[in-house]
Amino acid sequence: MISEVLSWYAQQMRGLVPARLAAADPADVNALLVTPRPGQEPPTSLAVSLRRNDQETLLGMHQAGDTTLQRLRAEHPAAVLLLRLSQDALLVRDVSLPIAAEAEYERVLGYEMDRLTPFSAADVFWTAHVLRRNRAAGRLDLRLHLVPRAWVAGPLALMQEAGLRPAAIEAAGIPPLRIALAHDTRHGSRERLKLRVAAGACAVLAVLAIALPFVLQSAASARVERRITALQPQVAQVQALRRTLLAGSAGADAIAAARRRLGDPLQLMASLTRVLPDDTYLSDLALRAGILTLTGQSASAVRLIPALSADPAFAAPAFSAPVTRIEASNTDLFSIRARVAAR
């Protein structure tokens, strides 16, 4: 957050610099433009123009082997020497990097050039500028412009024969795009401007050193308030769930009371399994209003009544229908009714 505040203040300070101090790029004011003639491979002539205060004037044509370029350069020593190409001569690629690489994105692009393009960084002249900063996604979007060195080897060789080297490649457009070939010599006025901006930045930092603790405390308080507000719907859901659970526990208590009064079917099944002998089979079992009805076959139905009476889970067992003997299977058909004991 501190870096974002400092970046914001730096932008504000740049906006406060008076127009007379914010000098334009020298190449915009006074430049000697060298343009290869189209359709020549390799190029044998170069058009030389002078741009002064946005006005261009054709000065002459430099042919291989003559001294036109040296003479024009000597006549305009203060002009920045540029090799001008058409926009079609540039290759363009949009690149996305982690936002953390913003301070060193040019170095990162240099390392990654052979992965991002078919060329290595040593085989191209290139520049890049920031398109947008997506802090939410943590990405830095850049636009990469490059010119393979092989494409401009001919014009550069002609200029080198004349003992000259351009400061940058300029692609025609509004505003023109420049790709530096060497570090430009900084003029004294720009150095003074940098000193003034640095002094202003120091003053801003002094103010920040005093105000920053209060700003951070206010920001932290605002974040806590936003989090509390954001959590309110979740708190309401938790409270509603708690009320539902309390209501459910009351229902569970009622179900438990009914089971104690009328009997738990699973416990009754366990008791019957334990009490009834192995030669007894049930064909029907019903539990209604605390009354258990058993129907089935047994090798001796008479002994079932004492077995059920001996278990505390059943009370007053008795036959609800006459016992029928099946001679073919040597078993008794029975129907017994018993009351489920309350617990």
DRENNUZA-804711 format. One line per 4 residues: number of its first residue (from 0); their letters; for each residue x, y, z of C-alpha. Coordinates in Angstrom, 3 decimals. Example, Ala and Ser with C-alpha at 12.3 -4.5 7.8 and 13.67 -1.06 7.14 Angstrom:
DRENNUZA-804711
0> as> 12.300,-4.500,7.800 | 13.670,-1.060,7.140 .
This chain:
DRENNUZA-804711
0> mise> 0.000,0.000,0.000 | 2.889,2.375,0.784 | 4.340,1.867,-2.708 | 0.951,2.649,-4.258 .
4> vlsw> 0.682,5.861,-2.220 | 4.198,6.920,-3.241 | 3.451,6.149,-6.911 | 0.262,8.223,-6.708 .
8> yaqq> 2.114,11.171,-5.169 | 4.844,10.934,-7.817 | 2.215,11.129,-10.554 | 0.635,14.134,-8.866 .
12> mrgl> 4.013,15.863,-8.613 | 4.709,15.285,-12.303 | 1.366,16.849,-13.088 | 2.357,19.971,-11.091 .
16> vpar> 5.582,20.558,-13.043 | 5.174,23.821,-15.056 | 4.982,23.425,-18.810 | 8.101,25.569,-19.296 .
20> laaa> 10.069,23.111,-17.156 | 8.622,19.957,-18.707 | 10.772,20.192,-21.822 | 9.744,18.106,-24.813 .
24> dpad> 11.903,15.311,-26.102 | 14.745,16.931,-28.105 | 13.956,14.588,-30.998 | 10.481,16.112,-31.214 .
28> vnal> 11.907,19.627,-31.508 | 15.025,19.219,-33.642 | 15.870,15.964,-35.430 | 17.782,14.860,-38.497 .
32> lvtp> 15.729,12.051,-40.076 | 17.374,9.423,-42.283 | 14.851,7.356,-44.287 | 15.743,4.366,-46.522 .
36> rpgq> 14.292,4.552,-50.024 | 11.583,1.890,-50.431 | 12.172,-1.018,-52.759 | 15.991,-1.049,-52.463 .
40> eppt> 17.571,-4.284,-51.259 | 20.217,-3.677,-50.149 | 19.607,0.074,-49.826 | 21.960,2.315,-51.833 .
44> slav> 20.489,5.727,-50.958 | 19.013,7.464,-47.943 | 16.675,10.469,-47.814 | 17.781,13.064,-45.241 .
48> slrr> 15.205,15.456,-43.734 | 15.287,18.056,-40.975 | 12.414,18.244,-38.486 | 12.239,21.488,-36.577 .
52> ndqe> 9.190,22.473,-34.504 | 7.015,19.816,-36.209 | 7.993,20.996,-39.688 | 9.998,18.706,-41.968 .
56> tllg> 12.244,19.792,-44.811 | 13.980,17.454,-47.261 | 17.700,18.349,-47.255 | 19.054,15.870,-49.790 .
60> mhqa> 19.819,12.292,-50.785 | 22.807,10.379,-49.482 | 24.252,7.855,-51.924 | 26.648,5.064,-51.010 .
64> gdtt> 30.186,6.416,-51.163 | 29.468,10.188,-51.033 | 29.668,12.678,-48.163 | 26.150,14.153,-48.186 .
68> lqrl> 25.226,12.718,-44.798 | 28.432,13.902,-43.131 | 27.945,17.407,-44.546 | 24.304,17.656,-43.419 .
72> raeh> 25.220,16.338,-40.004 | 27.930,18.986,-39.657 | 25.429,21.694,-40.651 | 22.981,20.575,-37.938 .
76> paav> 25.077,19.293,-35.019 | 22.363,19.929,-32.397 | 19.737,17.806,-34.155 | 19.139,14.277,-32.892 .
80> lllr> 20.034,11.753,-35.592 | 17.206,9.224,-36.157 | 16.694,6.320,-38.550 | 13.057,6.569,-39.648 .
84> lsqd> 11.045,3.521,-40.754 | 7.403,3.029,-41.650 | 4.976,1.567,-39.115 | 4.834,-1.610,-41.246 .
88> allv> 8.488,-2.285,-40.454 | 7.695,-2.860,-36.759 | 6.545,-6.096,-35.175 | 4.043,-5.701,-32.330 .
92> rdvs> 3.172,-8.162,-29.550 | 1.057,-7.691,-26.407 | 2.623,-9.304,-23.337 | 1.287,-9.955,-19.824 .
96> lpia> 3.674,-10.158,-16.846 | 3.166,-10.436,-13.073 | 2.583,-7.000,-11.527 | 5.623,-7.592,-9.301 .
100> aeae> 7.856,-7.287,-12.392 | 6.765,-3.696,-13.118 | 9.934,-2.080,-11.760 | 12.162,-4.342,-13.908 .
104> yerv> 9.859,-5.257,-16.787 | 12.444,-4.257,-19.427 | 14.975,-6.668,-17.932 | 12.341,-9.415,-17.737 .
108> lgye> 11.397,-8.872,-21.390 | 15.067,-9.100,-22.344 | 15.363,-12.473,-20.630 | 12.075,-13.746,-22.070 .
112> mdrl> 12.485,-12.368,-25.625 | 13.284,-15.732,-27.249 | 10.181,-17.247,-25.584 | 7.865,-14.375,-26.528 .
116> tpfs> 9.158,-13.900,-30.096 | 11.106,-15.916,-32.693 | 14.175,-13.762,-31.905 | 16.660,-13.412,-29.109 .
120> aadv> 17.128,-10.027,-27.453 | 20.514,-9.684,-29.205 | 18.864,-10.010,-32.640 | 16.347,-7.168,-32.325 .
124> fwta> 15.992,-3.517,-31.414 | 12.973,-3.213,-29.152 | 10.979,-1.113,-26.737 | 7.865,-1.629,-24.622 .
128> hvlr> 5.350,0.476,-22.769 | 2.656,-0.239,-20.192 | -0.892,-0.673,-21.484 | -2.656,-1.264,-18.171 .
132> rnra> -2.093,-2.410,-14.592 | -4.612,-5.013,-13.413 | -3.893,-5.035,-9.690 | -6.940,-7.206,-8.926 .
136> agrl> -5.544,-9.986,-11.139 | -1.902,-9.118,-10.318 | -0.985,-8.650,-14.004 | 0.907,-5.974,-15.954 .
140> dlrl> -0.108,-5.688,-19.625 | 2.591,-4.387,-21.995 | 2.912,-3.700,-25.711 | 6.210,-4.819,-27.226 .
144> hlvp> 7.531,-3.169,-30.426 | 10.576,-4.633,-32.125 | 12.616,-4.498,-35.330 | 14.926,-7.376,-36.257 .
148> rawv> 18.490,-6.098,-36.668 | 18.743,-7.819,-40.036 | 15.942,-5.599,-41.387 | 17.892,-2.402,-40.706 .
152> agpl> 21.414,-3.725,-41.241 | 21.638,-2.079,-44.688 | 20.687,1.509,-43.661 | 22.838,1.249,-40.532 .
156> almq> 25.796,0.089,-42.650 | 25.418,3.115,-44.969 | 25.327,5.458,-41.979 | 28.311,3.692,-40.419 .
160> eagl> 30.279,4.205,-43.658 | 29.613,7.916,-43.147 | 30.934,7.639,-39.573 | 27.502,8.170,-38.011 .
164> rpaa> 25.185,6.134,-35.825 | 21.567,7.105,-35.113 | 20.416,7.598,-31.553 | 17.185,5.711,-32.172 .
168> ieaa> 14.875,4.138,-34.727 | 11.694,6.147,-35.233 | 8.498,4.638,-36.617 | 6.349,7.177,-38.402 .
172> gipp> 3.094,7.982,-36.639 | 1.359,10.436,-34.323 | 3.082,10.483,-31.966 | 6.102,8.732,-33.470 .
176> lria> 7.431,5.626,-31.728 | 11.152,5.478,-30.947 | 13.360,2.498,-30.208 | 16.646,3.606,-28.680 .
180> lahd> 19.867,2.222,-30.154 | 22.134,3.899,-27.599 | 21.744,5.922,-24.462 | 20.967,9.530,-25.305 .
184> trhg> 23.076,12.299,-23.789 | 20.885,14.126,-21.324 | 20.740,17.867,-21.753 | 21.375,20.172,-18.803 .
188> srer> 17.797,21.394,-18.756 | 16.488,17.865,-18.305 | 18.994,17.293,-15.503 | 17.778,20.455,-13.778 .
192> lklr> 14.205,19.255,-14.197 | 15.114,15.938,-12.602 | 16.693,17.760,-9.676 | 13.598,19.895,-9.199 .
196> vaag> 11.327,16.856,-9.333 | 13.619,15.013,-6.881 | 13.493,17.993,-4.490 | 9.710,18.062,-4.721 .
200> acav> 9.574,14.319,-4.119 | 11.726,14.746,-1.000 | 9.314,17.380,0.301 | 6.394,15.052,-0.355 .
204> lavl> 8.182,12.217,1.459 | 8.707,14.477,4.470 | 4.973,15.200,4.565 | 4.235,11.490,4.140 .
208> aial> 6.501,10.581,7.046 | 4.286,12.723,9.281 | 0.900,11.889,7.794 | 1.395,8.244,6.855 .
212> pfvl> 0.733,6.706,10.321 | -2.637,8.472,10.464 | -3.446,7.482,6.894 | -2.584,3.839,7.594 .
216> qsaa> -4.654,3.811,10.780 | -7.624,5.291,8.954 | -7.240,2.790,6.124 | -7.017,-0.121,8.576 .
220> sarv> -10.142,1.073,10.376 | -11.982,1.367,7.082 | -10.926,-2.177,6.120 | -12.227,-3.545,9.447 .
224> erri> -15.543,-1.739,8.957 | -15.852,-3.145,5.439 | -15.144,-6.652,6.677 | -17.722,-6.333,9.449 .
228> talq> -20.287,-5.135,6.920 | -19.390,-7.951,4.536 | -19.759,-10.557,7.324 | -23.230,-9.382,8.407 .
232> pqva> -25.084,-11.704,5.950 | -23.028,-14.681,7.178 | -23.755,-13.796,10.824 | -27.481,-13.664,10.033 .
236> qvqa> -27.254,-17.100,8.382 | -25.467,-18.554,11.421 | -28.112,-17.164,13.766 | -30.905,-18.577,11.606 .
240> lrrt> -29.162,-21.960,11.556 | -28.809,-21.858,15.338 | -32.543,-21.208,15.721 | -33.262,-24.082,13.350 .
244> llag> -31.012,-26.412,15.342 | -32.707,-25.420,18.589 | -36.116,-26.099,17.046 | -34.820,-29.403,15.694 .
248> saga> -33.552,-30.449,19.120 | -37.047,-29.874,20.526 | -38.468,-32.131,17.797 | -35.817,-34.730,18.547 .
252> daia> -36.830,-34.684,22.228 | -40.473,-35.314,21.230 | -39.428,-38.236,19.017 | -37.338,-39.702,21.841 .
256> aarr> -40.276,-39.424,24.244 | -42.556,-41.195,21.750 | -39.998,-43.953,21.333 | -39.780,-44.432,25.077 .
260> rlgd> -43.590,-44.621,25.280 | -44.310,-46.699,22.176 | -41.040,-48.543,21.735 | -38.078,-48.302,19.405 .
264> plql> -38.581,-50.568,16.353 | -34.890,-51.364,16.116 | -34.667,-52.321,19.773 | -37.820,-54.442,19.435 .
268> masl> -36.301,-56.280,16.459 | -33.143,-56.907,18.473 | -35.199,-58.240,21.405 | -37.263,-60.553,19.150 .
272> trvl> -34.101,-61.893,17.525 | -32.724,-62.668,20.956 | -35.946,-64.200,22.415 | -37.385,-66.274,19.557 .
276> pddt> -35.866,-69.729,19.030 | -34.062,-70.611,15.809 | -36.909,-72.801,14.549 | -39.344,-69.878,14.608 .
280> ylsd> -39.957,-67.710,11.535 | -42.014,-64.511,11.289 | -44.099,-63.835,8.209 | -45.626,-60.606,9.514 .
284> lalr> -44.710,-58.047,12.206 | -46.757,-54.929,13.040 | -46.379,-52.210,15.693 | -49.370,-49.904,16.156 .
288> agil> -50.090,-47.698,19.148 | -47.729,-49.704,21.349 | -49.251,-53.077,20.389 | -46.934,-55.578,18.724 .
292> tltg> -48.475,-58.307,16.508 | -46.393,-61.300,15.441 | -47.453,-63.871,12.816 | -45.367,-66.841,11.711 .
296> qsas> -44.425,-70.508,12.090 | -42.675,-72.352,14.887 | -41.868,-75.911,15.772 | -43.669,-75.305,19.098 .
300> avrl> -45.756,-72.126,19.302 | -46.710,-72.797,22.940 | -43.209,-72.047,24.227 | -43.188,-68.596,22.603 .
304> ipal> -45.516,-67.040,25.193 | -43.179,-67.793,28.165 | -40.142,-66.624,26.140 | -41.784,-63.287,25.366 .
308> sadp> -43.030,-62.861,28.943 | -39.486,-63.326,30.251 | -38.203,-60.307,28.267 | -38.901,-56.891,29.877 .
312> afaa> -39.451,-55.354,26.431 | -42.834,-57.129,26.086 | -45.862,-57.185,28.354 | -48.927,-59.485,28.414 .
316> pafs> -48.135,-61.628,25.361 | -51.043,-63.853,24.256 | -52.300,-65.703,21.193 | -54.641,-63.531,19.127 .
320> apvt> -55.869,-66.526,17.071 | -55.956,-70.298,17.497 | -52.714,-72.131,16.790 | -52.904,-74.321,13.666 .
324> riea> -50.760,-77.413,13.309 | -49.252,-78.186,9.880 | -48.423,-81.862,9.862 | -46.580,-81.775,6.538 .
328> sntd> -43.910,-79.433,7.857 | -44.354,-80.360,11.534 | -44.808,-76.664,12.476 | -47.443,-74.490,14.174 .
332> lfsi> -49.016,-71.408,12.591 | -49.420,-68.727,15.267 | -50.487,-65.129,15.782 | -49.351,-63.442,19.004 .
336> rarv> -50.186,-59.985,20.328 | -48.112,-58.261,23.027 | -47.944,-54.821,24.515 | -44.623,-52.962,24.227 .
340> aar> -43.361,-52.138,27.701 | -42.846,-48.410,28.389 | -39.299,-47.297,29.309 .
